[in-house]
Amino acid sequence: MSGHSKWATTKRRKAAVDAKKSANFTRLANSIAIAAKESGDPESNFKLRMAIEKAKAGSLPRENIDRAIKRGTGELGGQQIEDMIYEGYGPEGIALIIEVMTDNKNRASQNIKHILSKYGGNLGSPNSVMWQFSQKGVITLEQNQLADEMQLELIDSGAEDIRTDEGVTIYTPVDQFENVKKKIENLNLATLDAGLEYVAKDMIKPKKDETLLKLFEDLDNCDDVNNFYSNADL
């Protein structure tokens, strides 16, 4: 399946080794708070359960996790975290979907506008680039190879594509993500990362990788940006 860029894979593996803890802790806590808006019970709230799993893998302290859940359910009061999606373009017309979690929408919007314009890009209107992507469950395993029989079991559980060109990455329809995640756990396979992502339907090879990578780095360093996706083939 096209759309899973080397940037996403490299960033994911790098994050497992040398994540910037303060910024990463904030993002992990915000993800929990957003998920907890639906319910503070991880047993009945799959999104919350996934957010907590990621937080634990990222070494977020237990008290931070509990506080984030209470913030999401409204028990703590104060300013709430909001999530939103921005669509836009980078240099050379590269399409971007930017997921934001913030306590200040105006600040987040201005930050993203500044970053995009700095590299010759701009924000787009709703649905201006979304049609170029499909939302998928994406699971990256720690191991680099996967036995054929295990691949067949994962496909039977709902996986629609398994790529082994750069480690093992499994793609699922959104409604099969939880089933495949459970099957992976039953097979005792360790995951580097798992979640819902926007995967580009077709990739574009940029002429200048360096400019785009600098843009990606600035987005990655922006506290309001939780994640971002592009159709750049890097």
C-alpha positions in Angstrom: 0.0 0.0 0.0 1.4 3.4 -0.9 1.4 6.3 1.5 3.4 5.1 4.4 6.4 7.4 4.0 10.0 6.7 5.2 9.6 9.9 7.3 6.8 8.2 9.3 8.8 5.0 9.8 12.0 6.8 10.6 10.3 9.1 13.1 8.5 6.3 14.8 11.7 4.2 15.3 13.7 7.3 16.3 11.0 8.3 18.8 11.3 4.9 20.5 14.9 5.6 21.2 15.4 9.3 21.9 12.0 11.0 22.2 12.0 14.6 23.5 10.4 13.7 26.8 8.8 17.0 27.8 7.0 17.6 24.5 6.3 13.9 24.1 4.7 13.7 27.6 2.5 16.6 26.8 1.3 14.9 23.6 0.7 11.6 25.3 -1.3 13.3 28.1 -3.3 15.3 25.6 -4.2 12.2 23.7 -5.5 10.6 26.8 -7.5 13.7 27.7 -9.1 13.8 24.3 -9.9 10.1 24.4 -11.4 10.3 27.9 -14.0 12.8 26.8 -16.0 9.8 25.5 -15.5 7.8 28.7 -13.0 7.6 31.5 -13.2 3.7 31.5 -10.4 2.2 29.3 -12.2 -1.2 29.4 -15.1 0.2 27.4 -13.3 3.0 25.6 -10.8 1.5 23.0 -9.4 4.9 22.1 -8.6 5.6 25.7 -7.1 2.2 26.2 -4.8 2.7 23.2 -3.8 6.2 24.4 -2.9 4.8 27.8 -0.9 2.0 26.2 1.1 4.5 24.2 1.6 6.7 27.3 3.0 3.7 29.3 5.3 2.8 26.4 6.5 6.4 26.4 7.2 6.2 30.2 4.5 8.8 31.1 4.2 8.5 34.9 1.0 6.9 36.3 0.0 10.1 38.1 0.2 12.0 34.8 -2.1 9.4 33.2 -4.6 9.6 35.9 -4.6 13.4 35.8 -5.1 13.4 32.0 -8.1 11.1 32.3 -9.7 13.4 34.9 -8.9 16.4 32.7 -10.7 14.7 29.8 -13.8 13.7 31.8 -14.0 17.2 33.3 -13.3 16.2 36.9 -10.4 18.6 37.2 -12.1 21.5 35.5 -9.9 24.2 33.9 -9.2 24.8 30.2 -10.0 21.7 28.1 -7.9 20.2 25.3 -9.5 20.4 21.9 -8.5 18.3 18.9 -8.9 19.5 15.3 -7.5 18.7 11.8 -5.8 21.2 9.5 -5.3 20.6 5.8 -2.7 22.3 3.7 0.2 22.3 1.3 3.9 22.2 1.7 6.5 23.1 -0.9 5.9 21.7 -4.4 2.2 21.2 -3.6 2.8 18.4 -1.2 -0.5 17.6 0.6 -0.5 17.7 4.4 -3.0 16.6 7.0 -2.1 18.0 10.4 -3.6 16.7 13.7 -3.7 19.3 16.5 -4.4 18.9 20.2 -4.3 22.3 22.0 -5.7 24.4 24.7 -5.5 27.5 22.5 -7.0 27.2 19.0 -5.8 30.7 17.9 -2.2 30.0 18.9 -2.2 26.6 17.2 -3.6 28.1 13.9 -1.1 30.9 13.9 1.8 28.5 14.6 0.8 26.2 11.8 0.3 29.0 9.3 3.7 30.4 10.2 5.4 27.1 9.7 3.8 26.4 6.4 4.4 29.8 5.0 8.0 29.7 6.1 8.6 26.9 3.5 6.3 28.2 0.8 3.2 26.3 1.8 -0.2 27.4 3.0 -3.3 26.2 4.8 -6.1 24.8 2.7 -9.9 24.8 3.1 -11.7 21.7 4.6 -11.5 18.7 2.3 -9.0 20.4 0.0 -6.5 17.5 0.5 -8.4 15.0 2.6 -9.7 13.2 -0.6 -6.1 12.3 -1.3 -5.9 10.1 1.8 -7.6 7.2 3.4 -7.7 6.6 7.2 -6.3 3.3 8.1 -5.2 1.4 11.2 -1.4 1.2 11.1 0.6 -1.1 13.3 4.4 -1.2 13.3 6.1 -4.3 14.8 9.4 -4.4 16.6 10.6 -7.3 14.5 11.9 -7.0 10.9 10.4 -10.2 9.5 7.1 -12.1 9.9 6.5 -15.8 9.2 4.0 -16.5 6.4 1.6 -18.4 8.7 1.5 -15.4 11.0 0.8 -13.1 8.1 -2.1 -15.3 7.1 -3.5 -15.3 10.6 -3.4 -11.5 10.6 -5.1 -11.3 7.2 -7.8 -13.6 8.5 -8.3 -11.3 11.5 -8.8 -8.2 9.3 -5.4 -6.9 8.1 -5.6 -5.7 4.5 -1.9 -5.2 3.8 1.4 -6.3 5.4 4.6 -4.6 4.3 8.0 -5.9 5.1 10.2 -3.6 3.1 11.3 -1.5 6.1 10.5 -3.6 9.1 6.9 -4.9 9.5 4.0 -2.5 9.0 0.4 -3.8 9.0 -2.5 -1.8 7.6 -6.1 -2.4 8.5 -9.5 -0.9 7.8 -10.5 1.4 10.6 -13.3 -1.0 11.7 -10.9 -4.0 11.9 -8.1 -2.2 13.7 -9.1 -3.5 17.2 -9.4 -7.1 15.9 -6.0 -7.1 14.3 -4.4 -5.4 17.4 -5.9 -8.2 19.6 -4.6 -10.9 17.2 -1.1 -9.4 17.4 -1.2 -9.5 21.2 -2.4 -13.1 21.0 0.5 -14.0 18.8 2.9 -12.4 21.4 4.2 -9.9 18.8 5.7 -6.7 20.2 4.6 -3.4 18.6 6.6 -0.2 18.2 3.5 1.8 17.5 -0.2 1.4 16.7 -2.9 3.8 15.8 -5.2 5.4 13.2 -3.3 7.3 10.5 -4.1 9.1 7.2 -2.4 7.2 4.4 -1.9 8.8 1.1 -3.5 7.1 -1.9 -0.7 8.2 -4.3 2.8 9.5 -3.5 4.7 12.4 -5.0 8.5 12.5 -5.2 9.6 16.0 -4.2 12.5 17.6 -6.1 14.0 19.0 -2.9 13.9 16.6 0.1 15.8 18.9 2.4 13.2 21.7 2.4 10.4 19.3 3.1 12.3 17.6 5.9 12.9 21.0 7.6 9.1 21.6 7.4 8.4 18.2 8.9 10.9 18.9 11.7 9.3 22.2 12.5 5.9 20.6 12.6 7.3 17.8 14.8 8.7 20.4 17.2 5.4 22.4 17.4 3.8 21.6 20.8 0.3 21.9 19.4 0.9 19.4 16.6 0.1 15.8 17.6 0.8 14.2 14.3 0.9 14.9 10.6 0.8 13.0 7.3 1.8 13.8 3.8 1.9 12.3 0.3 5.6 12.9 -0.1 7.7 10.0 -1.2 11.0 10.6 0.7 
